[in-house]
Amino acid sequence: MKAIITVVGKDKSGIVAAVSTKVAELCLNIDDITQTILDEYFTMMAVVSSDEKKDFSYLRAQLEDLGEELQVKINIQSSAIFDAMHNV
């Protein structure tokens, strides 16, 4: 299983640490990660994977809950969606 996690919101310390910790708790591996600050807004994109099949509804709910705590928007999508868009 491979997925893309995006994080967007007002910048503050601890966002990368909190998201990375949650990803580890969900037994996902971070394959690639990039983050930047645009004006005063934090943006991050991470490619994550697991050898096991994961329940995207559960992952999405866990990450959305974390996003609410951090006051940022966190989204997860299957990389298959991105692969399909580029093969059209």
C-alpha positions as CSV (number, residue, x, y, z in Angstrom):
1,M,0.0,0.0,0.0
2,K,1.3,3.4,-0.9
3,A,-0.4,6.8,-0.1
4,I,0.1,10.5,-0.2
5,I,-0.4,12.6,3.0
6,T,-0.8,16.4,2.7
7,V,-0.8,18.9,5.5
8,V,-1.7,22.6,5.1
9,G,-2.3,25.2,7.8
10,K,-0.9,28.1,9.7
11,D,2.7,27.5,10.6
12,K,3.7,26.6,14.2
13,S,6.3,24.4,15.8
14,G,5.7,20.7,16.2
15,I,3.7,19.9,13.1
16,V,6.2,17.6,11.4
17,A,7.0,15.9,14.7
18,A,3.3,15.2,15.5
19,V,2.5,14.0,12.0
20,S,5.6,11.8,11.9
21,T,4.7,10.3,15.3
22,K,1.1,9.6,14.1
23,V,2.4,8.0,10.9
24,A,4.7,5.7,12.9
25,E,1.8,4.8,15.3
26,L,-0.3,3.8,12.2
27,C,2.6,1.5,11.2
28,L,3.3,3.4,8.0
29,N,6.8,4.2,6.6
30,I,7.7,7.7,5.3
31,D,9.3,7.0,1.9
32,D,9.7,10.7,1.0
33,I,8.7,14.0,2.6
34,T,8.9,17.6,1.7
35,Q,7.7,20.7,3.6
36,T,7.9,24.4,3.2
37,I,6.6,27.6,4.6
38,L,4.7,29.8,2.1
39,D,4.3,33.2,3.7
40,E,2.9,32.2,7.1
41,Y,1.4,28.9,6.0
42,F,2.9,25.4,6.5
43,T,2.7,22.9,3.7
44,M,3.9,19.3,3.7
45,M,3.6,16.3,1.4
46,A,4.7,12.8,2.3
47,V,4.7,9.6,0.5
48,V,4.0,6.8,2.9
49,S,3.8,3.0,2.5
50,S,3.1,-0.2,4.3
51,D,3.6,-3.9,3.3
52,E,0.2,-4.6,4.7
53,K,-3.2,-3.5,3.3
54,K,-4.6,-0.6,5.4
55,D,-8.1,0.7,6.0
56,F,-8.1,4.1,4.4
57,S,-11.3,5.2,6.3
58,Y,-9.5,4.4,9.6
59,L,-6.3,6.2,8.5
60,R,-8.2,9.2,7.2
61,A,-10.1,9.5,10.5
62,Q,-7.0,9.2,12.6
63,L,-5.2,11.9,10.6
64,E,-8.2,14.2,10.5
65,D,-8.4,14.0,14.3
66,L,-4.7,14.9,14.5
67,G,-5.3,17.8,12.1
68,E,-8.1,19.2,14.3
69,E,-5.7,19.0,17.4
70,L,-3.0,20.8,15.4
71,Q,-5.4,23.2,13.7
72,V,-4.2,22.1,10.2
73,K,-5.9,20.2,7.4
74,I,-4.5,16.7,6.9
75,N,-5.5,14.5,4.0
76,I,-4.5,11.0,2.9
77,Q,-5.1,9.5,-0.6
78,S,-4.1,6.3,-2.2
79,S,-1.2,6.8,-4.6
80,A,-3.2,4.8,-7.1
81,I,-5.4,7.9,-7.6
82,F,-2.4,9.9,-8.7
83,D,-1.1,7.1,-10.9
84,A,-4.5,6.8,-12.6
85,M,-4.7,10.6,-13.3
86,H,-1.3,10.5,-15.0
87,N,-2.3,7.5,-17.2
88,V,-5.4,9.2,-18.7
